[in-house]
């Protein structure tokens, strides 16, 4: 499993995007058993309105672009699962993670 600390995270849904402001975010890519699964855990999200919107929505599919602390760029499609109470979110990747 590879783990990357993220410095930037941009999400977009239906043409509307934003750059998330957060205290920490980690991308984990699991390549065991021949499959490639990826996840992002985001903590300390400042945009509570974004979390609330996803909490109340049936559509949690997003496009994302991420930049690691070392400058590596990743892009993909995922599903944002908000945790409004803790100002956090988990993003479950769906398919290819470009840049990996």
C-alpha positions as CSV (number, residue, x, y, z in Angstrom):
1,X,0.0,0.0,0.0
2,X,1.2,3.4,-0.9
3,X,0.3,6.5,1.2
4,X,0.6,10.1,0.1
5,X,0.1,13.3,2.2
6,X,-1.9,15.7,0.2
7,X,-1.3,19.5,0.1
8,X,-4.2,20.4,-2.2
9,X,-7.5,18.8,-3.0
10,X,-10.0,20.2,-5.6
11,X,-13.4,18.6,-6.0
12,X,-16.1,19.2,-8.7
13,X,-19.6,18.1,-9.1
14,X,-21.9,18.9,-12.1
15,X,-19.5,21.6,-13.2
16,X,-19.3,23.4,-9.9
17,X,-15.9,23.0,-8.2
18,X,-14.0,24.2,-5.1
19,X,-10.7,23.8,-3.4
20,X,-11.1,22.1,-0.1
21,X,-9.4,23.8,2.9
22,X,-8.3,21.1,5.4
23,X,-5.9,20.4,8.2
24,X,-4.7,17.0,6.8
25,X,-5.5,14.6,4.0
26,X,-4.0,11.3,3.0
27,X,-4.4,9.3,-0.2
28,X,-4.0,5.5,0.2
29,X,-3.6,3.3,-2.8
30,X,-3.9,-0.5,-2.3
31,X,-2.5,-2.6,-5.1
32,X,-2.6,-6.0,-3.3
33,X,-4.1,-9.0,-5.1
34,X,-3.8,-7.3,-8.5
35,X,-6.6,-4.8,-8.0
36,X,-6.0,-1.1,-7.5
37,X,-8.2,0.5,-4.8
38,X,-7.8,4.1,-3.6
39,X,-9.2,6.2,-0.8
40,X,-8.7,9.7,0.6
41,X,-9.3,10.6,4.2
42,X,-9.7,14.4,4.8
43,X,-9.7,16.0,8.3
44,X,-10.4,19.5,9.5
45,X,-12.4,20.6,6.5
46,X,-13.3,24.3,6.8
47,X,-16.1,24.3,4.3
48,X,-19.0,23.0,6.4
49,X,-21.4,24.1,3.7
50,X,-19.8,21.6,1.3
51,X,-20.0,18.8,3.9
52,X,-23.7,19.6,4.6
53,X,-24.5,19.6,0.9
54,X,-23.1,16.1,0.4
55,X,-24.7,14.9,3.7
56,X,-28.1,15.8,2.3
57,X,-27.6,14.8,-1.3
58,X,-28.3,11.5,-3.1
59,X,-25.5,12.3,-5.5
60,X,-22.1,12.1,-3.9
61,X,-20.1,11.4,-7.1
62,X,-17.2,13.9,-7.6
63,X,-14.3,14.6,-9.9
64,X,-11.1,15.3,-8.0
65,X,-7.6,16.7,-8.5
66,X,-5.1,16.3,-5.8
67,X,-1.5,17.4,-5.3
68,X,0.8,15.7,-2.8
69,X,3.2,17.5,-0.5
70,X,6.0,16.5,-2.9
71,X,4.2,18.0,-5.9
72,X,2.8,14.8,-7.5
73,X,-0.6,15.2,-9.2
74,X,-3.5,12.8,-9.2
75,X,-6.9,12.9,-10.8
76,X,-9.9,10.6,-10.6
77,X,-13.6,10.0,-9.9
78,X,-14.8,9.2,-6.4
79,X,-17.6,9.3,-4.0
80,X,-17.5,11.8,-1.1
81,X,-18.8,10.5,2.2
82,X,-19.0,13.4,4.6
83,X,-18.7,13.3,8.4
84,X,-20.3,16.7,9.3
85,X,-19.9,16.2,13.0
86,X,-16.1,15.9,12.8
87,X,-15.5,18.2,9.8
88,X,-14.1,15.3,7.8
89,X,-14.8,13.2,4.8
90,X,-13.8,9.9,3.2
91,X,-13.5,9.7,-0.6
92,X,-13.8,6.3,-2.1
93,X,-12.1,6.1,-5.5
94,X,-14.0,4.7,-8.5
95,X,-11.7,3.4,-11.3
96,X,-8.4,4.7,-12.5
97,X,-6.4,7.2,-10.5
98,X,-4.5,9.2,-13.2
99,X,-1.0,10.0,-12.2
100,X,-0.4,6.8,-10.2
